[in-house]
C-alpha cells in the first residue's frame, strides 16, 4: 500500500485549474504544490480511516475491497471530529 501511495500523484494542470477556478485568480507553482500535497495527505488519511471502518464492520461481512459505504462513513466521522 505504501508503494501505491508513494507513486500516486495528482496532475499539476488539474490542481492548478481547480485552484484557479476556486480562487478566481492565477496562483504560483508553490501554491499548487502545497494544495497537491495536502490533498494527497487528506486522501491517504481518509483511506486509512475507511480501512478502520471496514475492520469494525468485518464481523458483519467478509473483508474485501473498500466500498463506498466505508469511505462515506470515514468522511462522516472526519467531519464530526472537525466540528
OpenMM code with the backbone's topology and positions (N, CA, C; nanometers):
from openmm import Vec3, app, unit

residues = "UNK UNK UNK UNK UNK UNK UNK UNK UNK UNK UNK UNK UNK UNK UNK UNK UNK UNK UNK UNK UNK UNK UNK UNK UNK UNK UNK UNK UNK UNK UNK UNK UNK UNK UNK UNK UNK UNK UNK UNK UNK UNK UNK UNK UNK UNK UNK UNK UNK UNK UNK UNK UNK UNK UNK UNK UNK UNK UNK UNK UNK UNK UNK UNK UNK UNK UNK UNK UNK UNK UNK UNK UNK UNK UNK UNK UNK UNK UNK UNK UNK UNK UNK".split()
positions = [
    Vec3(0.0815, -0.1198, 0.0000),
    Vec3(0.0000, 0.0000, 0.0000),
    Vec3(0.0856, 0.1259, 0.0000),
    Vec3(0.1957, 0.1217, 0.0749),
    Vec3(0.2802, 0.2401, 0.0814),
    Vec3(0.3357, 0.2747, -0.0561),
    Vec3(0.3742, 0.1739, -0.1307),
    Vec3(0.4290, 0.1989, -0.2640),
    Vec3(0.3257, 0.2646, -0.3541),
    Vec3(0.2021, 0.2175, -0.3460),
    Vec3(0.0956, 0.2772, -0.4271),
    Vec3(0.0721, 0.4219, -0.3847),
    Vec3(0.0733, 0.4470, -0.2538),
    Vec3(0.0552, 0.5830, -0.2035),
    Vec3(0.1711, 0.6714, -0.2486),
    Vec3(0.2905, 0.6172, -0.2407),
    Vec3(0.4095, 0.6937, -0.2764),
    Vec3(0.4118, 0.7282, -0.4254),
    Vec3(0.3638, 0.6377, -0.5097),
    Vec3(0.3640, 0.6607, -0.6546),
    Vec3(0.2497, 0.7506, -0.6999),
    Vec3(0.1435, 0.7564, -0.6221),
    Vec3(0.0259, 0.8342, -0.6631),
    Vec3(0.0616, 0.9822, -0.6713),
    Vec3(0.0135, 1.0462, -0.7766),
    Vec3(0.0417, 1.1885, -0.7957),
    Vec3(-0.0758, 1.2524, -0.8678),
    Vec3(-0.1130, 1.3702, -0.8217),
    Vec3(-0.2183, 1.4459, -0.8888),
    Vec3(-0.1562, 1.5241, -1.0037),
    Vec3(-0.2281, 1.5350, -1.1120),
    Vec3(-0.1776, 1.6119, -1.2255),
    Vec3(-0.1735, 1.7598, -1.1876),
    Vec3(-0.0588, 1.8192, -1.2061),
    Vec3(-0.0399, 1.9599, -1.1709),
    Vec3(-0.1378, 2.0492, -1.2460),
    Vec3(-0.1629, 2.0185, -1.3714),
    Vec3(-0.2539, 2.1022, -1.4505),
    Vec3(-0.3963, 2.0972, -1.3947),
    Vec3(-0.4386, 1.9799, -1.3486),
    Vec3(-0.5733, 1.9682, -1.2914),
    Vec3(-0.5849, 2.0454, -1.1604),
    Vec3(-0.4825, 2.0334, -1.0756),
    Vec3(-0.4842, 2.1051, -0.9477),
    Vec3(-0.4804, 2.2551, -0.9727),
    Vec3(-0.3958, 2.2986, -1.0647),
    Vec3(-0.3866, 2.4415, -1.0963),
    Vec3(-0.5210, 2.4952, -1.1459),
    Vec3(-0.5854, 2.4219, -1.2353),
    Vec3(-0.7141, 2.4654, -1.2892),
    Vec3(-0.8193, 2.4760, -1.1782),
    Vec3(-0.8224, 2.3768, -1.0884),
    Vec3(-0.9199, 2.3787, -0.9798),
    Vec3(-0.8947, 2.4945, -0.8833),
    Vec3(-0.7689, 2.5140, -0.8443),
    Vec3(-0.7360, 2.6233, -0.7518),
    Vec3(-0.7651, 2.7579, -0.8165),
    Vec3(-0.7297, 2.7742, -0.9425),
    Vec3(-0.7585, 2.8993, -1.0129),
    Vec3(-0.9084, 2.9247, -1.0193),
    Vec3(-0.9851, 2.8196, -1.0433),
    Vec3(-1.1305, 2.8335, -1.0521),
    Vec3(-1.1900, 2.8717, -0.9166),
    Vec3(-1.1421, 2.8093, -0.8099),
    Vec3(-1.1956, 2.8377, -0.6762),
    Vec3(-1.1574, 2.9780, -0.6304),
    Vec3(-1.0319, 3.0160, -0.6514),
    Vec3(-0.9851, 3.1464, -0.6045),
    Vec3(-1.0157, 3.2596, -0.7011),
    Vec3(-1.0396, 3.2270, -0.8253),
    Vec3(-1.0697, 3.3299, -0.9236),
    Vec3(-0.9483, 3.4080, -0.9689),
    Vec3(-0.8304, 3.3530, -0.9479),
    Vec3(-0.7082, 3.4187, -0.9931),
    Vec3(-0.6001, 3.3140, -1.0150),
    Vec3(-0.4980, 3.3523, -1.0861),
    Vec3(-0.3873, 3.2616, -1.1129),
    Vec3(-0.3003, 3.2491, -0.9882),
    Vec3(-0.2505, 3.1284, -0.9635),
    Vec3(-0.1685, 3.1059, -0.8443),
    Vec3(-0.0305, 3.0566, -0.8863),
    Vec3(0.0715, 3.0853, -0.8039),
    Vec3(0.2070, 3.0397, -0.8367),
    Vec3(0.2225, 2.8882, -0.8166),
    Vec3(0.3315, 2.8362, -0.8676),
    Vec3(0.3563, 2.6920, -0.8636),
    Vec3(0.3672, 2.6381, -0.7212),
    Vec3(0.4218, 2.7179, -0.6283),
    Vec3(0.4364, 2.6670, -0.4918),
    Vec3(0.3006, 2.6482, -0.4236),
    Vec3(0.2025, 2.7284, -0.4583),
    Vec3(0.0675, 2.7104, -0.4041),
    Vec3(0.0064, 2.5820, -0.4595),
    Vec3(0.0249, 2.5580, -0.5870),
    Vec3(-0.0256, 2.4351, -0.6493),
    Vec3(0.0389, 2.3139, -0.5832),
    Vec3(0.1684, 2.3207, -0.5564),
    Vec3(0.2389, 2.2110, -0.4917),
    Vec3(0.1851, 2.1871, -0.3504),
    Vec3(0.1611, 2.2946, -0.2755),
    Vec3(0.1088, 2.2813, -0.1396),
    Vec3(-0.0307, 2.2197, -0.1396),
    Vec3(-0.1160, 2.2640, -0.2301),
    Vec3(-0.2516, 2.2086, -0.2386),
    Vec3(-0.2462, 2.0615, -0.2782),
    Vec3(-0.1585, 2.0268, -0.3698),
    Vec3(-0.1432, 1.8869, -0.4114),
    Vec3(-0.0987, 1.7999, -0.2945),
    Vec3(-0.0020, 1.8489, -0.2192),
    Vec3(0.0494, 1.7721, -0.1053),
    Vec3(-0.0583, 1.7529, 0.0007),
    Vec3(-0.1311, 1.8591, 0.0324),
    Vec3(-0.2364, 1.8482, 0.1335),
    Vec3(-0.3469, 1.7542, 0.0864),
    Vec3(-0.3825, 1.7618, -0.0395),
    Vec3(-0.4869, 1.6753, -0.0939),
    Vec3(-0.4456, 1.5293, -0.0863),
    Vec3(-0.3208, 1.5014, -0.1166),
    Vec3(-0.2710, 1.3638, -0.1103),
    Vec3(-0.2729, 1.3134, 0.0339),
    Vec3(-0.2328, 1.3962, 0.1284),
    Vec3(-0.2373, 1.3577, 0.2693),
    Vec3(-0.3802, 1.3314, 0.3150),
    Vec3(-0.4715, 1.4195, 0.2762),
    Vec3(-0.6115, 1.4028, 0.3145),
    Vec3(-0.6676, 1.2728, 0.2586),
    Vec3(-0.6391, 1.2453, 0.1328),
    Vec3(-0.6880, 1.1216, 0.0709),
    Vec3(-0.6304, 0.9995, 0.1422),
    Vec3(-0.5030, 1.0045, 0.1770),
    Vec3(-0.4408, 0.8933, 0.2490),
    Vec3(-0.5040, 0.8704, 0.3847),
    Vec3(-0.5288, 0.9783, 0.4589),
    Vec3(-0.5923, 0.9658, 0.5899),
    Vec3(-0.7348, 0.9149, 0.5779),
    Vec3(-0.8057, 0.9610, 0.4767),
    Vec3(-0.9428, 0.9155, 0.4560),
    Vec3(-0.9458, 0.7659, 0.4242),
    Vec3(-0.8534, 0.7201, 0.3437),
    Vec3(-0.8479, 0.5778, 0.3100),
    Vec3(-0.8103, 0.4948, 0.4324),
    Vec3(-0.7169, 0.5441, 0.5147),
    Vec3(-0.6831, 0.4729, 0.6382),
    Vec3(-0.8043, 0.4629, 0.7297),
    Vec3(-0.8786, 0.5717, 0.7427),
    Vec3(-0.9990, 0.5701, 0.8259),
    Vec3(-1.1030, 0.4748, 0.7686),
    Vec3(-1.1138, 0.4699, 0.6369),
    Vec3(-1.2083, 0.3775, 0.5736),
    Vec3(-1.1674, 0.2331, 0.5996),
    Vec3(-1.0380, 0.2050, 0.6021),
    Vec3(-0.9906, 0.0702, 0.6360),
    Vec3(-1.0288, 0.0351, 0.7798),
    Vec3(-1.0199, 0.1330, 0.8713),
    Vec3(-1.0606, 0.1092, 1.0100),
    Vec3(-1.2095, 0.0796, 1.0179),
    Vec3(-1.2886, 0.1544, 0.9433),
    Vec3(-1.4329, 0.1292, 0.9384),
    Vec3(-1.4580, -0.0110, 0.8854),
    Vec3(-1.3868, -0.0476, 0.7817),
    Vec3(-1.4024, -0.1809, 0.7234),
    Vec3(-1.3700, -0.2883, 0.8274),
    Vec3(-1.2643, -0.2679, 0.9063),
    Vec3(-1.2273, -0.3653, 1.0092),
    Vec3(-1.3345, -0.3745, 1.1170),
    Vec3(-1.3946, -0.2612, 1.1534),
    Vec3(-1.5023, -0.2617, 1.2526),
    Vec3(-1.6239, -0.3374, 1.2014),
    Vec3(-1.6514, -0.3217, 1.0749),
    Vec3(-1.7690, -0.3854, 1.0155),
    Vec3(-1.7389, -0.5269, 0.9681),
    Vec3(-1.6154, -0.5728, 0.9874),
    Vec3(-1.5727, -0.7021, 0.9350),
    Vec3(-1.6579, -0.8167, 0.9873),
    Vec3(-1.7047, -0.8075, 1.1106),
    Vec3(-1.7863, -0.9147, 1.1674),
    Vec3(-1.9150, -0.9337, 1.0877),
    Vec3(-1.9621, -0.8258, 1.0276),
    Vec3(-2.0878, -0.8319, 0.9528),
    Vec3(-2.0698, -0.8878, 0.8125),
    Vec3(-1.9518, -0.8719, 0.7545),
    Vec3(-1.9294, -0.9206, 0.6187),
    Vec3(-1.7831, -0.9583, 0.6011),
    Vec3(-1.7531, -1.0299, 0.4969),
    Vec3(-1.6151, -1.0689, 0.4683),
    Vec3(-1.5335, -0.9469, 0.4291),
    Vec3(-1.4057, -0.9513, 0.4651),
    Vec3(-1.3173, -0.8398, 0.4298),
    Vec3(-1.2786, -0.8508, 0.2827),
    Vec3(-1.3026, -0.7461, 0.2108),
    Vec3(-1.2716, -0.7415, 0.0686),
    Vec3(-1.2234, -0.6026, 0.0345),
    Vec3(-1.2554, -0.5533, -0.0812),
    Vec3(-1.2135, -0.4183, -0.1182),
    Vec3(-1.2930, -0.3136, -0.0403),
    Vec3(-1.2381, -0.1935, -0.0340),
    Vec3(-1.3120, -0.0836, 0.0277),
    Vec3(-1.4367, -0.0556, -0.0545),
    Vec3(-1.5441, -0.0294, 0.0146),
    Vec3(-1.6698, 0.0031, -0.0513),
    Vec3(-1.6994, 0.1516, -0.0331),
    Vec3(-1.7837, 0.2077, -0.1170),
    Vec3(-1.8219, 0.3480, -0.0997),
    Vec3(-1.8783, 0.3762, 0.0397),
    Vec3(-1.9473, 0.2781, 0.0974),
    Vec3(-2.0014, 0.2970, 0.2326),
    Vec3(-1.8905, 0.3173, 0.3352),
    Vec3(-1.7799, 0.2472, 0.3198),
    Vec3(-1.6671, 0.2646, 0.4113),
    Vec3(-1.6115, 0.4068, 0.4005),
    Vec3(-1.5965, 0.4547, 0.2789),
    Vec3(-1.5444, 0.5902, 0.2583),
    Vec3(-1.6414, 0.6957, 0.3096),
    Vec3(-1.7704, 0.6747, 0.2862),
    Vec3(-1.8701, 0.7712, 0.3351),
    Vec3(-1.8688, 0.7785, 0.4874),
    Vec3(-1.8604, 0.6623, 0.5522),
    Vec3(-1.8576, 0.6600, 0.6982),
    Vec3(-1.7303, 0.7254, 0.7508),
    Vec3(-1.6180, 0.7009, 0.6862),
    Vec3(-1.4921, 0.7639, 0.7272),
    Vec3(-1.5009, 0.9156, 0.7125),
    Vec3(-1.5607, 0.9631, 0.6038),
    Vec3(-1.5763, 1.1072, 0.5838),
    Vec3(-1.6733, 1.1660, 0.6857),
    Vec3(-1.7797, 1.0932, 0.7168),
    Vec3(-1.8754, 1.1400, 0.8176),
    Vec3(-1.8062, 1.1557, 0.9526),
    Vec3(-1.7247, 1.0575, 0.9902),
    Vec3(-1.6518, 1.0642, 1.1178),
    Vec3(-1.5508, 1.1778, 1.1171),
    Vec3(-1.4855, 1.1999, 1.0039),
    Vec3(-1.3896, 1.3097, 0.9919),
    Vec3(-1.4595, 1.4440, 1.0137),
    Vec3(-1.5728, 1.4619, 0.9482),
    Vec3(-1.6472, 1.5874, 0.9629),
    Vec3(-1.6958, 1.6059, 1.1056),
    Vec3(-1.7351, 1.4977, 1.1703),
    Vec3(-1.7823, 1.5054, 1.3085),
    Vec3(-1.6680, 1.5467, 1.4018),
    Vec3(-1.5485, 1.4911, 1.3794),
    Vec3(-1.4316, 1.5262, 1.4605),
    Vec3(-1.3907, 1.6713, 1.4407),
    Vec3(-1.3975, 1.7183, 1.3165),
    Vec3(-1.3521, 1.8531, 1.2837),
    Vec3(-1.4526, 1.9601, 1.3238),
    Vec3(-1.5698, 1.9189, 1.3625),
    Vec3(-1.6684, 2.0118, 1.4139),
    Vec3(-1.7548, 2.0707, 1.3132),
] * unit.nanometer
topology = app.Topology()
chain = topology.addChain("A")
for resn in residues:
    res = topology.addResidue(resn, chain)
    for name in ("N", "CA", "C"):
        topology.addAtom(name, app.Element.getBySymbol(name[0]), res)
